[in-house]
Amino acid sequence: MIIAQGKIYPSEQQDKILAEADGHINETLAAKTLRAETVISAIDKLGCEIEKGIFDDRINALPVDNPAHYKAMAAEMLSRGFLEYKLETELGGFRNESRPLPENAVKARIMPLGVIFHIAAGNMDGLPAFSLAEGLLTGNVNILKLPQADNGLSVEIIAKLIEYEPELADFIYVFDTPSSDVHAMRKMAALSDGIAVWGGDEAVSATRALAPVGVKLIEWGHKLGFAYISGYSDKERELSELAAHIAATKGLLCSSCQVIYIDTERDGDLEDFCAEFLPILEREVGRRNSVSIGGRAHLSLLRYTDMLEDILGGAPVPRVYKGKDCSLTIGTDSELELSDMLCNVLVKKLPRREILPVLRRKKNYLQTAGLICHDGERAALSDILARSGVVRIMTAGAMSAYFAGEAHDGEYPLRRYTRIVNTE
């Protein structure tokens, strides 16, 4: 399904629409300006309608543990207050004004990048629409390629947004093009001034290969999250919150906990932790929707294969603490890596003196740390984590929390979707 100039077309019309898109986009860039207030008003109305239940059937069908929480989060992120705070935080008073530079007559103003090609990932439902919203807030024409895993929610949301504010129609193009259609992807890239790609290393590498020289690449690659434990302020509460986070996200988000690091040099401390934490994790997993039987079977087969390969290769076999629909695996090194996910987490040693050299080895993948420690040590540990390259340092239970004005992977996206124009 395709959306172009406010109308919905079948996928078979893709080549025709792409062939005509250059002329339509040039007309829009030459004659039309999209004000932030126009976008905010439309998105806020959409958020209010979501809160009232307009998409409840779609949201309740999503593979999430708590649809009501997902709905509330979406409504908040699409609210006027959230969006206005985002604009003010990321672009500040420089937005919508032209300032004289010191001691000369040259003025500077912020402008849209032009056309942004969004290549969305499928690891979070609704993300394609939010990426599009960021492009609209900065006044850009937007070409959105939906992920193959999209269940139709993004198209419904975007169509409703255009219905609320028809002025947005000329700034939105949505395609359900498969990533294998490189010819069409190259056409979309050629129309663009910037390409925002969401996904893993393979997706980012493929985008670099198809991007024309000079087109700005805005990479939102996959990242790794972890918990770091160095003592407790309220042990029972903090471990319960960490377990609830693992159970809720199942390791599927960039901010999810993949590894639990313990500030220790003793293997015995890891064993003690696993023995204590496993029943807490099992309890929290049991309170939420479990992974499908097929998903558990697939994971079990992969883990069994990995174990056999380790045995045949002479590698030490890690110790696994198995619970119902979850597990803790004691790692044999300190490397930050992707876990088996689906509530199966790695537990490793990481003495604080080794934090920086160990984490720096994964500097391009660092994102969120869930820090558990004594209150008096939080500032010092936060500082060394930040110096290591971590860009979100949260309490363990809030590792995947959203808040107004937050950066994305250490950067403000609205700044990346704009350019500065100097005029004398």
C-alpha positions in Angstrom: 0.0 0.0 0.0 1.3 3.5 -0.9 0.3 7.0 0.3 1.2 9.9 -2.1 -0.2 13.4 -2.1 -2.9 12.4 0.4 -4.2 9.4 -1.6 -3.8 5.7 -1.1 -2.7 3.6 -4.0 -2.0 -0.2 -4.5 1.6 -1.3 -4.4 1.5 -1.9 -8.1 1.5 1.8 -8.8 5.0 2.3 -7.2 7.0 2.8 -10.4 4.5 5.3 -11.8 4.4 7.3 -8.5 8.2 7.4 -8.2 8.5 8.5 -11.8 6.2 11.5 -11.1 7.5 12.2 -7.6 10.4 14.5 -8.5 8.2 17.0 -10.2 5.6 17.0 -7.4 8.4 17.4 -4.7 10.0 20.3 -6.5 6.7 22.1 -6.7 6.2 21.6 -3.0 9.8 22.8 -2.1 9.4 25.8 -4.3 6.1 27.1 -3.2 5.1 25.6 0.2 6.3 26.0 3.8 5.2 23.6 6.5 4.8 25.5 9.8 5.6 23.6 13.0 2.3 24.7 14.5 0.4 23.1 11.7 2.2 19.8 12.3 1.8 20.0 16.1 -1.9 20.7 15.9 -2.5 17.6 13.6 -0.3 15.3 15.7 -1.8 16.4 18.9 -5.3 15.7 17.6 -4.1 12.3 16.6 -2.7 11.7 20.1 -6.0 12.7 21.6 -7.9 10.3 19.3 -5.5 7.5 20.2 -6.2 8.2 23.9 -9.9 8.0 23.2 -9.5 4.6 21.6 -9.7 5.1 17.9 -6.9 2.5 17.3 -7.7 0.2 20.2 -8.4 -2.8 18.0 -5.0 -2.4 16.3 -3.1 -1.7 19.5 -4.7 -4.6 21.4 -3.5 -6.9 18.6 0.1 -5.8 18.9 2.6 -8.3 20.3 3.1 -6.2 23.5 2.6 -7.2 27.1 0.6 -4.1 28.1 -1.4 -2.5 25.3 -2.8 0.0 27.7 0.7 1.2 28.6 1.7 1.3 24.9 -1.4 3.3 24.1 -0.7 5.8 26.9 2.9 6.2 25.9 1.9 6.9 22.3 -0.7 9.4 23.3 1.9 11.2 25.5 4.6 11.3 22.8 2.1 12.7 20.3 0.8 15.4 22.7 1.2 19.1 22.1 3.2 19.6 25.3 5.6 16.8 24.4 6.2 18.1 20.9 6.6 21.7 21.9 9.1 20.7 24.6 10.9 18.6 22.0 11.2 21.5 19.5 12.3 23.9 22.2 14.9 21.5 23.6 16.3 20.4 20.2 16.2 23.6 18.2 15.7 26.3 20.9 15.0 29.9 20.2 16.9 29.7 16.9 13.8 28.0 15.4 11.6 30.2 13.2 13.8 33.3 13.4 16.6 34.9 11.6 19.4 36.2 13.7 22.1 38.7 12.7 25.6 37.4 13.3 28.0 39.6 15.3 29.6 42.6 13.6 28.2 42.0 10.1 25.1 42.0 8.1 25.0 38.2 7.4 22.0 36.5 8.9 21.5 32.9 9.7 18.3 30.9 9.8 17.4 27.3 10.2 15.8 25.5 7.3 14.5 22.0 6.5 17.1 19.6 5.0 14.7 19.3 2.1 13.6 15.7 1.5 14.3 12.9 4.0 14.1 9.3 3.1 13.2 7.3 6.2 14.1 3.6 6.1 12.2 2.3 9.1 13.0 -0.8 11.2 10.3 -3.2 12.4 11.4 -3.8 16.0 8.9 -1.3 17.4 5.4 -0.8 16.2 4.5 2.8 15.4 8.2 3.8 15.1 7.9 4.5 11.3 5.1 7.0 12.0 7.1 8.8 14.7 10.2 9.0 12.5 7.9 10.6 9.9 6.6 13.0 12.5 10.1 14.2 13.3 10.6 15.0 9.6 7.4 16.9 9.4 8.2 18.9 12.6 11.3 20.2 10.8 9.3 21.1 7.6 10.8 18.4 5.4 9.2 16.5 2.6 9.3 12.9 3.8 9.6 9.6 1.9 8.9 6.7 4.3 9.8 3.0 3.4 7.8 0.8 5.8 9.4 -2.3 7.2 8.1 -5.6 6.0 7.0 -6.5 9.5 4.7 -3.5 9.6 1.1 -4.7 10.4 -0.7 -1.8 8.7 -0.9 0.4 11.8 1.6 3.0 10.4 -0.4 3.5 7.2 -3.6 3.9 9.3 -2.0 6.5 11.6 -0.5 8.5 8.7 -3.7 8.4 6.7 -5.6 9.7 9.7 -3.0 12.5 10.2 -3.5 13.7 6.6 -7.2 13.6 7.2 -6.9 15.9 10.2 -4.6 18.3 8.3 -4.7 18.0 4.5 -1.9 20.5 4.2 0.5 17.7 5.2 -0.4 15.6 2.1 2.3 17.1 -0.2 5.0 16.4 2.4 4.3 12.7 2.8 5.1 9.7 0.6 4.8 6.2 2.1 5.8 3.0 0.3 5.7 -0.6 1.3 8.7 -1.4 -0.9 10.6 -4.6 0.1 14.3 -4.0 0.9 15.2 -6.4 -1.9 13.8 -3.9 -4.5 17.1 -2.0 -4.8 16.0 -0.2 -8.0 13.1 1.5 -6.2 15.2 2.2 -3.2 17.8 3.9 -5.3 15.1 6.1 -6.9 13.9 7.1 -3.4 17.5 7.9 -2.3 18.1 10.0 -5.4 15.1 12.2 -4.5 16.5 12.8 -1.0 18.7 15.3 0.7 19.1 13.0 3.7 18.5 9.4 4.5 17.5 8.3 8.0 18.0 4.6 8.4 16.8 2.6 11.3 18.2 -0.9 11.7 21.3 -3.1 12.3 24.7 -3.1 10.7 23.4 -4.9 7.5 20.7 -2.3 7.0 23.1 0.6 7.6 25.8 -0.9 5.2 23.2 -1.4 2.5 22.0 2.1 2.8 25.5 3.5 2.5 25.9 1.5 -0.7 22.7 2.9 -2.3 23.1 6.5 -1.1 24.2 9.0 -3.8 27.4 11.0 -3.0 26.6 14.1 -1.0 23.3 12.8 0.5 23.4 13.2 4.3 23.3 9.8 6.1 21.4 9.8 9.4 22.1 6.4 10.9 20.0 5.2 13.8 21.7 1.7 14.1 21.0 -1.0 16.6 22.5 -0.4 20.0 23.1 -2.5 23.2 21.8 -1.9 26.7 23.0 -3.4 29.9 22.6 -3.2 33.7 25.5 -2.5 36.0 25.2 -3.5 39.7 27.6 -2.2 42.3 25.7 -2.5 45.6 22.1 -1.6 46.3 20.1 1.2 47.8 16.9 -0.9 48.0 17.8 -4.4 46.9 14.4 -6.0 46.7 12.8 -3.1 44.8 15.8 -2.5 42.4 16.0 -6.2 41.4 12.3 -6.4 41.0 12.3 -3.4 38.7 15.2 -4.8 36.7 13.3 -8.1 36.3 10.1 -6.3 35.3 12.1 -4.4 32.6 13.6 -7.6 31.2 10.2 -9.3 31.2 8.5 -6.3 29.5 11.0 -5.6 26.7 12.2 -9.2 26.2 15.5 -7.8 25.0 14.0 -6.6 21.7 14.7 -2.9 22.1 18.0 -1.0 21.8 17.5 0.0 25.4 16.8 -3.5 26.6 19.1 -5.2 29.1 21.3 -7.7 27.3 24.0 -8.2 29.9 23.9 -7.8 33.7 27.3 -6.7 34.9 28.3 -7.3 38.5 31.1 -5.1 40.0 33.2 -8.0 41.2 36.2 -10.2 40.4 34.8 -13.3 41.9 33.0 -16.0 39.9 31.2 -17.0 43.1 29.5 -13.6 43.2 27.9 -14.3 39.8 26.6 -17.6 40.9 25.1 -16.1 44.1 23.5 -13.3 42.1 21.9 -15.8 39.6 20.6 -18.0 42.3 18.9 -15.0 44.0 17.7 -13.1 40.9 16.3 -16.1 38.9 13.2 -16.5 41.0 12.5 -12.8 40.8 12.9 -12.8 37.0 10.7 -15.9 36.7 8.0 -14.2 38.8 8.0 -11.1 36.6 8.0 -13.1 33.4 5.1 -15.1 34.6 3.1 -11.9 35.1 3.3 -11.0 31.4 2.4 -12.7 28.1 4.8 -15.5 27.4 6.7 -16.0 24.2 4.9 -18.3 21.7 5.7 -22.0 21.7 7.3 -21.7 18.3 9.5 -18.8 19.5 10.7 -20.8 22.5 11.4 -23.9 20.4 13.4 -21.8 17.9 15.4 -20.3 20.7 16.1 -23.6 22.4 17.4 -25.1 19.1 19.7 -22.1 18.6 21.1 -22.4 22.1 21.6 -26.1 21.8 23.4 -25.7 18.6 25.7 -23.0 20.1 26.4 -25.3 23.1 27.4 -28.2 20.7 29.7 -25.8 18.7 31.3 -24.7 22.0 31.9 -28.3 23.1 33.3 -29.3 19.7 35.5 -26.2 19.5 36.9 -26.8 23.0 35.4 -23.6 24.4 34.2 -23.5 28.0 30.5 -24.3 28.4 28.8 -21.4 30.2 26.7 -22.2 33.3 23.0 -21.6 32.7 20.4 -21.0 35.4 17.1 -22.0 33.7 13.7 -20.8 34.8 10.2 -21.0 33.2 10.4 -18.9 30.0 13.6 -17.2 31.1 17.3 -17.9 32.0 20.5 -16.4 33.3 23.8 -17.4 31.6 27.1 -16.8 33.4 29.5 -15.4 30.8 33.1 -16.5 30.5 34.3 -13.0 29.5 33.4 -9.4 30.1 32.4 -8.4 26.6 29.2 -6.5 25.9 27.2 -8.5 23.4 23.7 -9.4 22.3 21.9 -12.0 24.5 19.6 -14.7 23.3 16.9 -12.2 24.2 13.3 -13.2 25.0 14.1 -12.9 28.8 17.3 -14.9 28.5 20.1 -12.6 29.9 23.9 -12.8 30.2 25.5 -12.2 33.6 29.2 -11.2 33.6 31.9 -9.7 35.9 33.0 -6.1 35.3 35.0 -4.5 38.1 34.6 -0.8 38.0 38.3 -0.2 37.1 37.7 -2.1 33.9 34.5 -0.4 32.8 36.0 2.0 30.4 38.4 -0.3 28.5 35.7 -3.0 28.2 32.9 -0.8 27.1 35.0 1.2 24.7 35.5 -2.0 22.7 31.8 -1.6 21.8 31.8 2.2 21.5 29.7 2.2 18.4 26.9 0.2 20.0 26.6 1.8 23.4 23.3 3.2 24.4 21.6 2.6 27.8 22.9 1.5 31.1 20.6 0.6 34.0 22.6 1.6 37.0 22.0 -0.1 40.4 24.3 1.1 43.2 24.5 2.9 46.6 23.1 6.4 46.4 26.5 7.9 47.3 28.3 6.2 44.4 25.8 7.0 41.7 27.4 10.2 40.5 30.9 8.7 40.2 29.7 5.5 38.4 27.5 7.6 36.1 30.5 9.7 35.2 32.7 6.7 34.2 29.9 5.2 32.2 29.4 8.5 30.4 33.1 8.7 29.7 33.0 5.2 28.3 30.5 6.3 25.7 27.1 5.4 27.2 24.5 8.0 26.3 21.5 7.0 28.6 22.2 6.2 32.3 18.9 5.3 34.0 17.6 3.4 36.9 17.3 -0.3 36.0 13.5 -0.2 35.8 13.4 2.8 33.5 16.0 1.7 30.9 13.4 1.8 28.1 11.4 4.8 29.5 10.5 7.7 27.2 10.6 11.3 28.4 10.1 14.7 26.9 13.2 16.2 25.5 15.3 13.1 25.5 18.1 12.6 22.9 18.2 9.6 20.6 21.4 7.7 20.7 23.1 10.8 22.2 21.9 13.2 19.5 18.9 15.4 18.9 17.3 14.2 15.7 15.6 17.5 14.8 19.0 19.1 14.5 20.1 16.4 12.1 17.0 17.0 9.9 17.8 20.7 9.4 20.5 22.9 7.9 21.7 26.5 8.5 21.4 29.0 5.8 23.5 32.2 5.9 22.1 35.2 4.0 23.7 38.6 3.5 
